Amino acid sequence: MPERTPAPTIRPYGSMLLIVDTDAGTDLPQLPQLPSDPQVTTVFVDLTSPPEIPLLRALLNPALAPGCGAVRLVLPGAAAPGPDGWCLARRLAQSLGLPVIAPDGPVVALPDMLFVAGGTWWTFRPGAAPHAEGPRHPAPAWQRTLARPLPAEPALRVTPIPAGLWLHAGDEATAPDDPAFAVPVHPAMVTLVIGRPGDEALDARAVTRYVKQFAPTVGEEITLIPYGPDGRIVDDLAARLPGDDLSAVHVDAGMPGVQSDGVRVRTVVDGAGRPAWRPPAQRLRYQPGDAPRLLEWRAPLPDRTTVSVGAQRIAENWLVEAVRCGLWVRRDHETDDAVRRVPADPDRLLLVVGSPSAPPPPEVWPGVRWLLDSLHAQELERTRLVLPVGTPQPFGFPPAWSLSPDANVLAVPLAEATEPERGEHARAPGGSS
């Protein structure tokens, strides 16, 4: 005899309803925590076989509260029209006599949002034409600004994601399980994820032109997130965009995630899609004419107190500061902020010592050595020492690159090493020799 399909059942799940096979037991899908709406009942459908209208009506009629004004049916493709132009969600609305909101494609469930990948939510009211609601539920304040897609050049692909838009190259389809779809949604700000690991290089000019035509429509501020090697484009965009259309641009150091201890971090992703390392400057804000302002950072010296935002002391009169390109060892009250404007290198943590026009004195090197010894292995293996032009290569340190007077980092070795004065050696500030 053919195997019988288990009969579906309906179960309460907080303020929502869940339709599952009777034999599902406790093996239930992970569902997001959505805001409760007394007028709309959210119904998740997780069945082995597609449901039919009589079955859904029979399950829902006794389960819906008397005051229910609409049903949000979380069933992938329920709003996709069939050969006759009708869809399951529209038929269900007619059958229930209630509006039904449903997706026309696959649904990505985030902790606090439902997103229709490559599609949108539709509202079907009995006897009325369907209405597109947008791909995100609940809808962030900026969703309507993305309702009308802007044309992109042939070399550029623009994919809607929960957090905003994903700009990448290549014709390979984007999968809803890609990390780009898991980027957290900012309630007041559109996020642009730039690049995709494994793709051919993005055309930086095409990206710039697209973002500039996009900027006037999305509010005063946006966030840029580098994803893979094309993240190099992000710094140039962040420096160019703030102005008439955007008051500020936020830049994340990499793709967002959460550590085992619950701390939120951004991680640089390499060309193969692997997590590589976590820069000290985690999030910055760019405004017209100013050096980027640090918003979130990882302390290079976890056991040391913070002197100011992003800065810790490594020697008398000397601080180490988290900057976009890595770390900057500078004097107290340094007025030249050119190093704060140096763009990031996704492959390296640049350790800049001194200011562009002032080589560091000998007494700073013990503190620099102590700093290097304190870095995590992932950071240390990517660290490149950068010193002002004219600084001798310090003895006992890896070969350094040069920093020009106008704060350009040059992959040019310094002069031959000079041995430090007798008695100089690494020690922590305030420590004993």
Secondary structure as GFF3:
##gff-version 3
##sequence-region A 1 433
A	DSSP	beta_strand	8	13	.	.	.	ID=ss1
A	DSSP	beta_strand	16	21	.	.	.	ID=ss2
A	DSSP	three_ten_helix	22	24	.	.	.	ID=ss3
A	DSSP	beta_strand	40	46	.	.	.	ID=ss4
A	DSSP	alpha_helix	53	63	.	.	.	ID=ss5
A	DSSP	beta_strand	70	74	.	.	.	ID=ss6
A	DSSP	alpha_helix	88	96	.	.	.	ID=ss7
A	DSSP	beta_strand	100	103	.	.	.	ID=ss8
A	DSSP	beta_strand	107	110	.	.	.	ID=ss9
A	DSSP	beta_strand	113	116	.	.	.	ID=ss10
A	DSSP	beta_strand	121	124	.	.	.	ID=ss11
A	DSSP	beta_strand	131	134	.	.	.	ID=ss12
A	DSSP	beta_strand	136	137	.	.	.	ID=ss13
A	DSSP	three_ten_helix	143	146	.	.	.	ID=ss14
A	DSSP	beta_strand	157	161	.	.	.	ID=ss15
A	DSSP	beta_strand	164	168	.	.	.	ID=ss16
A	DSSP	three_ten_helix	179	182	.	.	.	ID=ss17
A	DSSP	beta_strand	190	194	.	.	.	ID=ss18
A	DSSP	alpha_helix	204	214	.	.	.	ID=ss19
A	DSSP	three_ten_helix	215	217	.	.	.	ID=ss20
A	DSSP	beta_strand	221	226	.	.	.	ID=ss21
A	DSSP	three_ten_helix	229	231	.	.	.	ID=ss22
A	DSSP	alpha_helix	232	240	.	.	.	ID=ss23
A	DSSP	beta_strand	248	252	.	.	.	ID=ss24
A	DSSP	beta_strand	255	258	.	.	.	ID=ss25
A	DSSP	beta_strand	264	269	.	.	.	ID=ss26
A	DSSP	beta_strand	275	277	.	.	.	ID=ss27
A	DSSP	beta_strand	281	286	.	.	.	ID=ss28
A	DSSP	beta_strand	293	297	.	.	.	ID=ss29
A	DSSP	beta_strand	306	308	.	.	.	ID=ss30
A	DSSP	beta_strand	311	315	.	.	.	ID=ss31
A	DSSP	beta_strand	318	323	.	.	.	ID=ss32
A	DSSP	beta_strand	326	331	.	.	.	ID=ss33
A	DSSP	three_ten_helix	338	341	.	.	.	ID=ss34
A	DSSP	beta_strand	349	353	.	.	.	ID=ss35
A	DSSP	three_ten_helix	362	364	.	.	.	ID=ss36
A	DSSP	alpha_helix	365	374	.	.	.	ID=ss37
A	DSSP	alpha_helix	377	380	.	.	.	ID=ss38
A	DSSP	beta_strand	383	388	.	.	.	ID=ss39
A	DSSP	beta_strand	392	394	.	.	.	ID=ss40
A	DSSP	beta_strand	401	403	.	.	.	ID=ss41
A	DSSP	beta_strand	409	410	.	.	.	ID=ss42
A	DSSP	beta_strand	415	418	.	.	.	ID=ss43
###
